[in-house]
């Protein structure tokens, strides 16, 4: 067995295939020389994935990112990254290669990334695949906020209820979050400002979401957070952190005194629950939060 492990390690080090391993916090824990060369990593560097992407984009290395705004692209990419047990997609790198990238996620959140050079494939086939990947991304992303959309979130909710989520167990929680008095914001400040508030909310919540969680906009001013392998007590801490962060937001430059809040309903997955039943309990908890004065979390076990 030791001989096999040693031989595998040697092959990884010598392979032209890019191999990397990320932990549950999305920090790089292993990368073979092919991966490090492609993404301009020193031998002892182990950055977070977001840090690596940000640094390489700034220096013109690694993955080619064609988005006009990097931070918007990052929010969208992280909304899909590590949410499924397996995912495959294509990517370009600045040295001219075209890579087929796969992500395999274990129950504890660790993720194996393997990329193979497919530059030799016909350009016509490449265009078809890129169009397919773009269409898939668009079908899963909220156009305004760049986080996941209702379609993606409802699929993730079904996965949680059916035990298919990326987690160590079949348990978890969901939270429905609604921005308070949002119609008043639109009426007083205009719909453009209302859109800016929605974007601000998504940008403030996104950094607080763990990689195994799913966060998205499910309609209007309503958002959902899916927390696999999370107890009610753990979920409560996460949501209270979100409420506190939002209270401190001042998103309107010409109205520095403007602030906004949100209400949240948290529910735990029970054995045998359907996605519809779990959603209904979270929605009931949200209703109690609003009836109780808003700007608060209510929990339905």
BAZA-54997 format. One line per 10 residues: number of its first residue (from 1); for each residue z, x, y of N, C-alpha, C. Coordinates in steps of 0.05 Angstrom, whole numbers, plus 5000, padded with zeros to 4 digits. Each point is the difference from the previous one (the first is absolute). Example, Ala and Ser with C-alpha at 12.3 -4.5 7.8 and 13.67 -1.06 7.14 Angstrom:
residues 2
1	5156:5264:4886:5000:4982:5024:5000:5018:5024; 4986:4993:5021:5001:5016:5024:5014:4985:5022
end
This chain:
residues 301
1	5000:5017:4976:5000:4983:5024:5000:5017:5025; 5016:5022:5000:5001:5018:5023:4973:5013:5005; 4986:5007:4977:4974:5012:5002:4980:4981:5013; 5002:4974:4992:4982:4980:5012:5005:4996:5030; 5026:4999:5007:5008:4997:5028:4990:5024:5017; 5003:5024:4989:4991:5024:5014:4969:4999:5003; 4986:4992:4979:4971:4999:5002:4991:4979:5020; 5013:4977:5001:4994:4979:5020:5004:5011:5028; 5022:5014:5004:5007:5011:5026:4978:5020:5009; 4991:5016:4981:4979:5020:5006:4974:4985:5008
11	4993:4980:4985:4976:4985:5005:5001:4986:5028; 5023:4990:5007:5003:4987:5026:4996:5021:5022; 5011:5024:4997:4998:5020:5020:4971:5010:5003; 4985:5001:4978:4973:5011:5000:4979:4980:5005; 5007:4974:4998:4980:4979:5001:4987:4997:5028; 4975:4992:5001:4987:4993:5025:5006:4972:5008; 5012:4984:4981:5009:4973:5007:5025:5002:5017; 5002:4983:5020:5023:5000:5018:5022:4984:4987; 5024:5011:4999:5023:4987:4987:5024:5002:5018; 5014:4978:5005:5023:4999:5017:5020:4980:4990
21	5025:5004:5004:5022:4982:4992:5018:4995:5024; 5004:4974:5006:5017:4991:5023:5024:4985:4989; 5023:5003:5013:5024:4986:4991:5000:4972:5012; 5022:4985:4996:5001:4972:5008:5000:4997:5031; 5007:5022:5014:5000:4999:5029:4973:5010:5012; 4981:5005:4982:4973:5010:5007:5000:5028:5011; 5019:5016:4990:5000:5028:5006:4987:5016:4977; 4982:5018:5007:4987:5016:4981:5020:5017:4984; 4998:5000:4974:5019:5016:4983:4985:5021:4983; 4974:4995:4996:4984:5020:4986:4971:4996:5009
31	4986:5023:5003:4971:4999:5005:4988:5026:4989; 4978:4997:4985:4987:5023:4989:4984:5014:5021; 4991:5025:4995:4985:5015:5020:4975:4985:5011; 4986:4985:4984:4977:4986:5009:5007:4979:5021; 5022:4986:4996:5010:4980:5019:5009:5014:5026; 5015:5022:4997:5011:5014:5024:4977:5011:5017; 4980:5011:4987:4977:5011:5015:4986:4978:5016; 4995:4977:4987:4986:4978:5012:5015:4989:5024; 5026:4998:4998:5016:4988:5021:5016:5020:5017; 4992:5025:4999:5011:5021:5017:5031:5002:4998
41	5010:5002:4976:5028:5002:4995:5008:5028:4991; 5021:5011:5012:5010:5025:4991:5015:4997:4973; 5003:5022:4984:5012:4997:4973:5027:4986:4999; 5017:5003:5020:5027:4989:4999:5003:4976:5018; 4978:4988:5009:5002:4977:5018:5001:4974:4983; 5019:4982:5007:5003:4974:4986:5004:4978:5021; 4980:4994:5016:5004:4979:5021:4998:4972:4989; 5009:4981:5016:4995:4972:4995:4969:4995:5003; 4990:4981:4985:4972:4994:5001:4990:4994:5028; 5016:4983:5015:4992:4993:5027:4999:5025:5018
51	5018:5018:4996:5000:5025:5016:4976:5017:4994; 4992:5001:4974:4977:5015:4992:4975:4989:5012; 4997:4973:4999:4976:4987:5011:4999:5004:5030; 5022:4997:5013:5001:5003:5030:4992:5029:5008; 5012:5019:4986:4994:5028:5007:4971:5008:4995; 4990:4991:4977:4972:5007:4993:4980:4987:5019; 5006:4975:5007:4982:4986:5019:5000:5014:5027; 5023:5009:5009:5002:5014:5025:4985:5026:5000; 5000:5014:4977:4987:5026:4999:4972:5000:4988; 4990:4976:4993:4973:4997:4990:4997:5011:4971
61	5020:4995:4984:5000:5009:4972:5005:4976:4981; 4996:5005:4974:5006:4980:4980:4982:4975:5001; 5012:4977:4998:4985:4975:4999:4987:4993:5026; 4975:4991:4999:4986:4990:5024:5009:4971:5005; 5012:4996:5023:5010:4973:5008:4982:4991:5023; 4986:4979:4996:4980:4991:5020:5011:4979:5019; 5025:4993:4998:5012:4980:5017:5003:5011:5029; 4997:4983:5019:5003:5009:5028:5029:5007:5007; 5019:4987:4987:5028:5005:5006:5014:5008:4974; 5011:5024:4998:5011:5010:4975:5025:4983:4992
71	5017:4993:5019:5025:4986:4993:4994:4972:4988; 4979:4987:5011:4991:4974:4988:4991:5004:4972; 4984:5021:4996:4990:5006:4973:5024:5006:4981; 5020:5015:5009:5022:5007:4984:5016:4975:4991; 5005:4982:5018:5014:4975:4993:4985:4985:4978; 4973:4998:5004:4984:4985:4980:5000:5014:4973; 4997:5027:5001:5000:5015:4974:5026:4998:4986; 5023:5003:5014:5026:4998:4987:5006:4972:4991; 4987:4980:5011:5005:4972:4990:4989:4996:4972; 4981:5018:4992:4988:4997:4974:5009:5023:4981
81	5010:5022:5010:5006:5023:4984:5024:4996:4983; 4997:5005:4974:5023:4999:4981:5010:4972:4994; 4985:4979:5006:5009:4973:4995:4992:4989:4972; 4981:5014:4987:4990:4992:4974:5005:5022:4980; 5003:4993:4974:5004:5021:4980:4976:5020:4999; 4976:4990:5006:4977:5018:5000:4980:4991:5022; 4989:5020:5013:4980:4994:5021:4980:5022:5000; 4974:4994:5005:4980:5020:5002:4982:4995:5024; 4992:5021:5014:4983:4997:5023:4985:5026:5006; 4982:4999:5018:4984:5024:5007:5008:5010:5028
91	4997:5026:5004:5007:5011:5027:4983:5024:5005; 4994:5005:5025:4985:5024:5009:5020:5020:5010; 4993:5026:4997:5016:5021:5012:4982:5017:5017; 5012:5015:5019:4985:5013:5021:4982:5022:4990; 5005:5010:4975:4983:5021:4990:4974:4989:4988; 4995:4974:5002:4976:4988:4991:5001:4987:4973; 5023:5003:4986:5002:4988:4973:5007:4970:5002; 4993:4987:4979:5006:4971:4996:5017:4998:4976; 5025:4990:5003:5020:4999:4978:5005:4972:4990; 5004:4999:4973:5010:4975:4987:5029:5004:4996
101	5017:4985:5014:5029:5003:5000:5013:4978:4984; 5019:5007:4983:5016:4980:4986:5029:5003:5006; 5015:4978:5001:5029:5000:5004:5013:4985:4976; 5017:5013:4986:5015:4988:4978:5029:5001:5007; 5013:4976:5001:5027:4998:5010:5019:4993:4976; 5021:5015:4997:5020:4995:4979:5020:4979:5010; 5016:4989:4981:5019:4980:5007:5021:5009:5020; 5006:5026:5001:5020:5010:5019:4988:5008:5027; 4973:4994:5003:4988:5005:5026:4985:5026:5003; 5003:5019:4981:4985:5025:5001:4971:4994:4995
111	4983:5015:5014:4971:4995:4999:4984:5025:4994; 4982:4998:4981:4982:5022:4993:4973:4994:5013; 4990:5019:5015:4974:4998:5013:4981:5021:4988; 4977:4991:4991:4979:5017:4988:4974:4994:5014; 4986:5021:5009:4975:4997:5014:4979:5017:4987; 4976:4988:4994:4978:5015:4988:4977:5000:5019; 4985:5022:5000:4977:5003:5018:4976:4984:4988; 4991:4980:5015:4977:4984:4992:4977:5002:5020; 4999:5022:5014:4979:5004:5020:4972:4998:4988; 4997:5007:4975:4974:5000:4987:4988:4972:4996
121	5016:4979:5002:4989:4973:4996:4980:4993:5022; 4981:4983:4994:4979:4993:5019:5012:4988:5025; 4987:5007:5023:5009:4989:5025:4999:4970:5001; 4980:4988:4987:4998:4971:5001:5024:4987:4985; 5008:5012:4978:5024:4990:4986:5025:5004:5016; 5001:5022:5014:5023:5005:5018:5003:4979:5021; 4977:4993:5013:5001:4979:5021:5010:4974:4989; 4991:4993:4976:5009:4974:4988:5030:5001:4995; 5010:5022:4990:5028:5002:4994:5017:5000:5026; 4990:5014:5020:5015:5000:5025:5001:4973:5013
131	4977:4985:4998:5000:4973:5011:5019:4982:4984; 5002:5004:4974:5019:4985:4984:5028:5006:5008; 5007:5026:5003:5027:5007:5007:5007:4989:5028; 4981:5001:5019:5005:4990:5027:5006:4970:4998; 4983:4985:4985:5004:4971:4997:5027:4994:4988; 5008:5015:4979:5026:4995:4988:5023:5005:5019; 4998:5021:5016:5021:5006:5020:5001:4977:5020; 4977:4991:5009:4999:4979:5020:5012:4974:4989; 4995:4995:4975:5010:4975:4988:5030:5000:4996; 5013:5024:5002:5029:5002:4996:5016:5006:5025
141	4986:5003:5023:5013:5010:5024:4999:4979:5022; 5022:4996:5014:5001:4983:5023:4986:5013:5023; 4980:4987:5011:4982:5013:5020:5015:5007:5025; 5020:4985:5008:5014:5005:5026:5020:5022:4997; 5017:4999:4979:5023:5018:4999:4995:5024:4982; 4980:4999:4983:4993:5021:4981:5018:5002:4976; 5021:4983:4998:5016:4999:4976:4986:4981:4980; 5012:4997:4976:4987:4983:4980:4998:4971:5009; 4980:4986:4990:4996:4972:5008:5012:4981:4979; 4996:4974:5005:5012:4980:4983:4990:5003:4971
151	4974:5005:4997:4989:5002:4973:5014:5022:4984; 5003:5023:5012:5012:5023:4987:5030:4994:4994; 5014:4988:5019:5028:4995:4996:5005:4979:4979; 4984:4979:4999:5004:4980:4979:4994:5011:4972; 4981:5018:4998:4995:5014:4975:5024:5017:4992; 5011:5014:5020:5024:5017:4995:5024:4983:4992; 5002:4976:5012:5022:4982:4992:4996:4990:4971; 4976:4994:4993:4995:4992:4972:5007:5023:4981; 4993:5025:5007:5006:5023:4984:5030:5003:4996; 5015:4996:5022:5029:5002:4998:5011:4979:4981
161	4991:4975:5004:5011:4978:4983:4992:5003:4971; 4977:5012:4995:4990:5004:4973:5008:5027:4987; 5017:5015:5014:5009:5025:4989:4979:5022:5001; 4980:4998:5018:4979:5020:5001:5002:5019:5024; 5022:4997:5015:5003:5017:5024:5007:5028:4991; 4995:5020:5018:5007:5028:4995:5030:5003:5005; 5016:4999:4979:5029:5002:5003:5012:5007:4973; 5026:5006:5000:5013:5008:4975:5008:4975:4984; 5001:4977:5013:5009:4976:4986:4983:4976:5010; 5005:4977:4989:4985:4976:5008:5013:4986:5024
171	5022:5010:5010:5014:4987:5022:4989:5006:5027; 5012:4989:5021:4992:5005:5027:5006:4977:5018; 4993:5004:5026:5004:4979:5020:4975:4997:5017; 4998:4978:5014:4980:4997:5021:5013:4990:5025; 4988:5007:5022:5011:4990:5026:4976:4990:5017; 5004:4976:5011:4980:4989:5019:5012:5004:5028; 4985:5011:5018:5009:5006:5027:4982:4986:5020; 5012:4987:5019:4986:4985:5020:5008:5008:5028; 4981:5006:5018:5007:5008:5027:5010:4975:5015; 5023:5003:5014:5012:4977:5013:4986:4992:5026
181	4997:4974:5003:4988:4989:5025:4973:5012:5007; 4984:5004:4980:4975:5014:5005:4981:4984:5017; 5000:4974:4997:4983:4983:5017:5007:5003:5029; 5025:5004:5006:5009:5004:5028:4989:5026:5011; 4998:5021:4983:4989:5025:5009:4970:4996:5007; 4986:4986:4983:4972:4995:5006:4996:4983:5025; 5017:4980:5004:4998:4982:5023:5006:5015:5026; 5020:5017:4999:5009:5013:5025:4984:5025:5006; 4994:5016:4980:4987:5026:5005:4970:5001:4992; 4991:4979:4985:4972:5000:4992:4997:5009:4971
191	4978:4992:4988:4995:5005:4971:4996:5030:4995; 4988:5015:5019:4996:5028:4996:5027:5015:4998; 5019:4992:5017:5027:5011:4997:5013:4992:4974; 4995:4975:4992:5010:4991:4974:4989:5017:4977; 4975:5007:5002:4988:5018:4980:5014:5028:5001; 5005:5009:5024:5013:5026:5003:5028:5000:4988; 5014:4978:5002:5026:4998:4988:4999:5000:4970; 4980:4986:4989:4996:5001:4970:4994:5028:4991; 4984:5015:5014:4993:5027:4993:5025:5018:5002; 5016:4996:5022:5024:5015:5004:5020:4995:4977
201	5003:4975:4992:5018:4994:4978:4991:5014:4974; 4974:4998:4994:4991:5013:4975:5004:5030:5001; 4996:5013:5023:5003:5029:5003:5029:5008:4998; 5018:4983:5008:5029:5006:4999:5011:4997:4972; 4990:4980:4986:5010:4994:4973:4988:5020:4980; 4975:5007:5003:4986:5016:4981:5015:5026:4992; 5011:5016:5019:5014:5024:4992:5026:4995:4984; 5010:4976:5001:5025:4993:4985:4995:4991:4972; 4974:4997:4993:4993:4989:4974:4996:5024:4980; 5012:4998:4977:4997:5020:4979:4973:4998:4987
211	4990:5022:4988:4973:4999:4989:4996:4979:4979; 5021:4995:4984:4997:4980:4978:5000:4971:5011; 5009:4996:5025:5001:4974:5012:4973:4992:5010; 4996:4974:5004:4976:4989:5013:5007:4984:5024; 4986:5006:5022:5006:4986:5026:4973:4991:5012; 5000:4975:5008:4975:4989:5012:5004:4975:5016; 4979:4993:5014:5000:4976:5016:4988:4977:4983; 5014:4978:4998:4991:4978:4983:4990:4976:5016; 5001:5002:5027:4990:4979:5016:5014:4998:5027; 4984:4998:5022:5012:4997:5026:5020:5022:5007
221	5025:4992:5005:5021:5019:5006:5018:5004:4976; 4991:4994:4976:5016:5002:4976:4992:5023:4983; 5019:5015:4991:4996:5024:4983:5016:4998:4975; 4992:5015:4979:5015:5001:4975:5005:5029:4992; 5024:5004:4990:5007:5026:4989:5009:4996:4971; 4986:5014:4982:5006:4999:4971:5015:5025:4992; 5023:4997:4988:5018:5023:4993:5005:5001:4970; 4982:5013:4985:5005:5002:4971:5025:5017:4994; 5012:4994:4977:5023:5016:4991:5021:5003:5022; 5007:4978:5013:5018:5001:5023:5020:4976:4997
231	5026:5006:5003:5020:4979:5000:5001:4986:5027; 5014:4977:5000:5004:4986:5025:5014:5017:5021; 5021:5015:4990:5015:5017:5019:4983:5022:5011; 4983:5012:4984:4982:5021:5010:4979:4988:5019; 4990:4976:4992:4980:4987:5018:5012:4992:5026; 5025:4992:5000:5013:4992:5025:5002:5024:5019; 5006:5024:4990:5002:5024:5017:4973:5006:5013; 4978:4997:4984:4973:5005:5010:4993:4981:5022; 5005:4974:4995:4993:4979:5020:5017:5002:5025; 5025:5006:4998:5017:5003:5024:4990:5024:5017
241	4990:5021:4986:4989:5022:5015:4975:4992:5015; 4984:4983:4988:4976:4989:5014:5008:4984:5024; 5019:4982:4997:5009:4983:5022:5010:5016:5023; 5015:5021:4994:5011:5018:5021:4978:5014:5014; 4981:5011:4985:4977:5014:5012:4984:4982:5018; 4995:4976:4992:4984:4981:5016:5015:4992:5026; 5026:4997:4998:5015:4993:5025:4997:5021:5022; 4996:5025:4992:4998:5021:5019:4971:5004:5011; 4981:4984:4991:4972:5004:5008:4996:4990:5028; 4984:5015:5015:4991:4992:5027:4970:5004:5001
251	4984:4983:4988:4972:5005:4996:4981:4995:5024; 5010:4987:5021:4982:4992:5022:5005:5019:5023; 4981:5017:5006:5004:5021:5020:5006:4989:5028; 4985:4978:5007:5004:4989:5027:5023:4980:5001; 5014:4997:4978:5024:4982:5000:5022:5014:4984; 5012:5021:5012:5019:5017:4985:5025:4985:4991; 5005:4977:5012:5023:4984:4991:4995:4982:4977; 4974:4998:4992:4993:4982:4978:5009:5012:4973; 5012:4982:4984:5007:5008:4972:4995:4976:4982; 5001:5005:4974:4996:4978:4981:5017:5005:4976
261	5003:4979:4984:5016:5002:4975:4985:4987:4977; 5012:5001:4977:4988:4987:4977:5022:4989:4982; 4993:4980:4984:5018:4988:4980:4989:5007:4972; 5018:5001:4981:4992:5009:4973:5015:4984:4978; 4985:4994:4979:5012:4987:4977:4995:5017:4975; 5022:5007:4986:4998:5018:4977:5008:4985:4975; 4985:5004:4978:5005:4987:4975:4996:5020:4977; 5015:4996:4979:4999:5018:4977:4985:4987:4977; 4984:5017:4986:4985:4990:4977:5019:4994:4977; 4998:4976:4988:5016:4993:4977:4982:5001:4975
271	5012:5005:4977:4984:5000:4975:4986:4973:4997; 4974:5000:4995:4985:4976:4996:4989:4988:5025; 5006:5012:5024:4989:4990:5025:4970:5002:5001; 4987:4980:5011:4972:5003:5008:4999:5011:5029; 4977:5009:5007:4996:5010:5028:5006:4977:5020; 4991:4977:4993:5004:4977:5018:5030:4993:5004; 5016:5002:4978:5028:4994:5002:5015:5021:5017; 4993:5025:4995:5012:5022:5016:4993:4998:5029; 4975:4994:5006:4992:4997:5028:5015:4977:5013; 5003:4978:4985:5013:4976:5011:5029:5006:5008
281	5014:5016:4984:5028:5007:5006:5001:5018:5025; 4982:5019:5002:5000:5017:5024:4993:4984:5025; 4982:4981:4997:4993:4982:5022:5023:4983:5008; 5015:4990:4980:5024:4985:5006:5021:5017:5015; 5003:5025:4992:5019:5018:5014:4991:5004:5029; 4973:5003:5004:4990:5004:5027:5006:4975:5017; 4997:4977:4988:5006:4975:5015:5029:5000:5009; 5019:5008:4983:5028:5001:5007:5005:5021:5022; 4985:5022:5000:5003:5020:5021:4992:4989:5027; 4979:4984:5000:4991:4988:5025:5019:4979:5009
291	5009:4983:4982:5019:4979:5007:5027:5012:5009; 5006:5024:4990:5026:5012:5008:4999:5015:5026; 4978:5000:5014:4999:5012:5026:4978:5022:5003; 4986:5006:4979:4979:5020:5000:5012:5028:5004; 4982:5020:4999:5008:5029:5003:5022:5006:4979; 4995:4992:4975:5020:5005:4979:4987:4998:4973; 5014:5009:4980:4992:4999:4972:5016:4980:4986; 4987:4984:4983:5015:4982:4982:4989:5006:4971; 5018:4997:4981:4995:5008:4972:5003:4975:4982; 4981:4997:4982:5003:4980:4979:4998:5016:4973
301	5022:4999:4985:5001:5016:4975:4981:4989:4980
end
